[in-house]
Amino acid sequence: MRTTQIPGVSALAIEQALQQRLNPVGLEVIDESHLHAGHVGAASGRHFRVRIRSERFTGLTRIARHRLVYDAVAELIPQGIHALAIEAETA
């Protein structure tokens, strides 16, 4: 059986970027790539779910919260993040 290596960054790299930029009080980064095996985009990068709570989100819309998360990991996206599911809540 042939194993396909999925390119991309690690959950730890995403966690570190979010810690540095958003100073969360709660953070979980889950690599869900295995759930997308065979998906067309799966070969081009990894799939992650981010659950984050931060005071930086206070008073922001859901879209604005997601933009902050994407801005925090912007440099990592071209390195192999294919999909990013975000659950962003206020602290």
C-alpha atoms as an extended CHARMM CRD file, in Angstrom:
* protein
*
        91  EXT
         1         1  MET       CA              0.0000000000        0.0000000000        0.0000000000  PROA      1               0.0000000000
         2         2  ARG       CA              1.3180000000        3.4290000000       -0.9530000000  PROA      2               0.0000000000
         3         3  THR       CA              1.1510000000        6.2430000000        1.6260000000  PROA      3               0.0000000000
         4         4  THR       CA              0.5970000000        9.7760000000        0.3900000000  PROA      4               0.0000000000
         5         5  GLN       CA              2.3700000000       12.4740000000        2.3460000000  PROA      5               0.0000000000
         6         6  ILE       CA              0.2270000000       15.5710000000        2.8240000000  PROA      6               0.0000000000
         7         7  PRO       CA              2.2820000000       18.7590000000        2.6570000000  PROA      7               0.0000000000
         8         8  GLY       CA              1.7440000000       21.5450000000        5.0830000000  PROA      8               0.0000000000
         9         9  VAL       CA              2.3770000000       23.1320000000        8.3990000000  PROA      9               0.0000000000
        10        10  SER       CA              1.7830000000       21.5910000000       11.7930000000  PROA      10              0.0000000000
        11        11  ALA       CA             -0.9250000000       22.3400000000       14.3260000000  PROA      11              0.0000000000
        12        12  LEU       CA              1.8810000000       23.5360000000       16.6110000000  PROA      12              0.0000000000
        13        13  ALA       CA              2.9910000000       26.1870000000       14.1060000000  PROA      13              0.0000000000
        14        14  ILE       CA             -0.5800000000       27.4950000000       13.8750000000  PROA      14              0.0000000000
        15        15  GLU       CA             -0.9250000000       27.4560000000       17.6520000000  PROA      15              0.0000000000
        16        16  GLN       CA              2.2820000000       29.4440000000       18.0830000000  PROA      16              0.0000000000
        17        17  ALA       CA              1.2020000000       32.0720000000       15.5460000000  PROA      17              0.0000000000
        18        18  LEU       CA             -2.1780000000       32.4870000000       17.2300000000  PROA      18              0.0000000000
        19        19  GLN       CA             -0.6320000000       32.6650000000       20.7060000000  PROA      19              0.0000000000
        20        20  GLN       CA              1.7470000000       35.3770000000       19.5800000000  PROA      20              0.0000000000
        21        21  ARG       CA             -0.7960000000       37.5300000000       17.7310000000  PROA      21              0.0000000000
        22        22  LEU       CA             -4.0470000000       37.0530000000       19.6720000000  PROA      22              0.0000000000
        23        23  ASN       CA             -2.9990000000       36.1190000000       23.2260000000  PROA      23              0.0000000000
        24        24  PRO       CA             -5.9030000000       33.6920000000       23.6590000000  PROA      24              0.0000000000
        25        25  VAL       CA             -7.2390000000       32.4970000000       27.0020000000  PROA      25              0.0000000000
        26        26  GLY       CA             -8.3110000000       29.2630000000       25.3290000000  PROA      26              0.0000000000
        27        27  LEU       CA             -6.8880000000       27.6390000000       22.2160000000  PROA      27              0.0000000000
        28        28  GLU       CA             -7.1980000000       24.2890000000       20.4960000000  PROA      28              0.0000000000
        29        29  VAL       CA             -5.8300000000       23.5360000000       17.0270000000  PROA      29              0.0000000000
        30        30  ILE       CA             -6.9450000000       20.2020000000       15.6040000000  PROA      30              0.0000000000
        31        31  ASP       CA             -5.4860000000       18.6130000000       12.4750000000  PROA      31              0.0000000000
        32        32  GLU       CA             -8.4860000000       17.1200000000       10.6550000000  PROA      32              0.0000000000
        33        33  SER       CA             -6.5910000000       16.1790000000        7.4980000000  PROA      33              0.0000000000
        34        34  HSD       CA             -7.3060000000       12.4850000000        7.9580000000  PROA      34              0.0000000000
        35        35  LEU       CA            -11.0420000000       13.2310000000        7.6470000000  PROA      35              0.0000000000
        36        36  HSD       CA            -10.5030000000       14.6010000000        4.1400000000  PROA      36              0.0000000000
        37        37  ALA       CA             -8.4450000000       11.8010000000        2.6070000000  PROA      37              0.0000000000
        38        38  GLY       CA             -9.3420000000       11.5010000000       -1.0530000000  PROA      38              0.0000000000
        39        39  HSD       CA            -10.7280000000       15.0450000000       -1.2070000000  PROA      39              0.0000000000
        40        40  VAL       CA             -9.4470000000       16.9210000000       -4.2660000000  PROA      40              0.0000000000
        41        41  GLY       CA             -7.6570000000       19.6150000000       -2.2390000000  PROA      41              0.0000000000
        42        42  ALA       CA             -6.2840000000       17.2200000000        0.3760000000  PROA      42              0.0000000000
        43        43  ALA       CA             -3.0710000000       16.6670000000       -1.5610000000  PROA      43              0.0000000000
        44        44  SER       CA             -2.2890000000       20.3990000000       -1.6140000000  PROA      44              0.0000000000
        45        45  GLY       CA             -2.4330000000       21.0060000000        2.1230000000  PROA      45              0.0000000000
        46        46  ARG       CA             -3.8220000000       20.1750000000        5.5110000000  PROA      46              0.0000000000
        47        47  HSD       CA             -7.2350000000       20.7720000000        7.0800000000  PROA      47              0.0000000000
        48        48  PHE       CA             -7.4050000000       22.3380000000       10.5480000000  PROA      48              0.0000000000
        49        49  ARG       CA            -10.0640000000       23.3200000000       13.0610000000  PROA      49              0.0000000000
        50        50  VAL       CA             -9.2470000000       26.2210000000       15.3970000000  PROA      50              0.0000000000
        51        51  ARG       CA            -11.1800000000       26.7840000000       18.6130000000  PROA      51              0.0000000000
        52        52  ILE       CA            -10.0470000000       30.0420000000       20.1530000000  PROA      52              0.0000000000
        53        53  ARG       CA            -11.2070000000       32.3930000000       22.9150000000  PROA      53              0.0000000000
        54        54  SER       CA             -9.6290000000       35.8250000000       23.1630000000  PROA      54              0.0000000000
        55        55  GLU       CA            -10.4020000000       39.2210000000       24.6390000000  PROA      55              0.0000000000
        56        56  ARG       CA             -9.3310000000       40.6320000000       21.2500000000  PROA      56              0.0000000000
        57        57  PHE       CA            -12.6700000000       39.4160000000       19.8510000000  PROA      57              0.0000000000
        58        58  THR       CA            -14.8000000000       41.4900000000       22.2200000000  PROA      58              0.0000000000
        59        59  GLY       CA            -17.2730000000       43.6490000000       20.2910000000  PROA      59              0.0000000000
        60        60  LEU       CA            -16.3020000000       42.1440000000       16.9110000000  PROA      60              0.0000000000
        61        61  THR       CA            -18.5730000000       40.4100000000       14.4440000000  PROA      61              0.0000000000
        62        62  ARG       CA            -17.9830000000       36.7930000000       13.5530000000  PROA      62              0.0000000000
        63        63  ILE       CA            -16.4330000000       37.8620000000       10.2430000000  PROA      63              0.0000000000
        64        64  ALA       CA            -14.0690000000       40.3110000000       11.9630000000  PROA      64              0.0000000000
        65        65  ARG       CA            -12.9890000000       37.5820000000       14.4090000000  PROA      65              0.0000000000
        66        66  HSD       CA            -12.2570000000       35.2240000000       11.5340000000  PROA      66              0.0000000000
        67        67  ARG       CA            -10.2560000000       37.9330000000        9.7590000000  PROA      67              0.0000000000
        68        68  LEU       CA             -8.0660000000       38.3340000000       12.8500000000  PROA      68              0.0000000000
        69        69  VAL       CA             -7.4020000000       34.5960000000       12.8970000000  PROA      69              0.0000000000
        70        70  TYR       CA             -6.5860000000       34.5210000000        9.1750000000  PROA      70              0.0000000000
        71        71  ASP       CA             -4.3080000000       37.5430000000        9.5720000000  PROA      71              0.0000000000
        72        72  ALA       CA             -2.4660000000       35.7790000000       12.3980000000  PROA      72              0.0000000000
        73        73  VAL       CA             -1.7330000000       32.6990000000       10.2620000000  PROA      73              0.0000000000
        74        74  ALA       CA             -1.3800000000       34.4700000000        6.9030000000  PROA      74              0.0000000000
        75        75  GLU       CA              2.2840000000       33.5250000000        6.4830000000  PROA      75              0.0000000000
        76        76  LEU       CA              1.4850000000       29.8480000000        7.0930000000  PROA      76              0.0000000000
        77        77  ILE       CA             -1.3390000000       29.5110000000        4.5710000000  PROA      77              0.0000000000
        78        78  PRO       CA              0.9000000000       29.2510000000        1.4670000000  PROA      78              0.0000000000
        79        79  GLN       CA              2.9940000000       26.6530000000        3.2830000000  PROA      79              0.0000000000
        80        80  GLY       CA              0.1700000000       24.1350000000        3.0810000000  PROA      80              0.0000000000
        81        81  ILE       CA             -3.0390000000       25.0630000000        4.8630000000  PROA      81              0.0000000000
        82        82  HSD       CA             -5.8370000000       23.9830000000        2.5460000000  PROA      82              0.0000000000
        83        83  ALA       CA             -8.7540000000       24.5770000000        4.9170000000  PROA      83              0.0000000000
        84        84  LEU       CA             -9.2550000000       26.3210000000        8.2520000000  PROA      84              0.0000000000
        85        85  ALA       CA            -12.4830000000       25.9380000000       10.2370000000  PROA      85              0.0000000000
        86        86  ILE       CA            -12.7050000000       28.6340000000       12.9130000000  PROA      86              0.0000000000
        87        87  GLU       CA            -14.6910000000       28.7890000000       16.1430000000  PROA      87              0.0000000000
        88        88  ALA       CA            -13.8050000000       32.1860000000       17.6460000000  PROA      88              0.0000000000
        89        89  GLU       CA            -15.3640000000       33.3440000000       20.9090000000  PROA      89              0.0000000000
        90        90  THR       CA            -14.8350000000       36.2150000000       23.3150000000  PROA      90              0.0000000000
        91        91  ALA       CA            -13.0660000000       35.5230000000       26.5940000000  PROA      91              0.0000000000
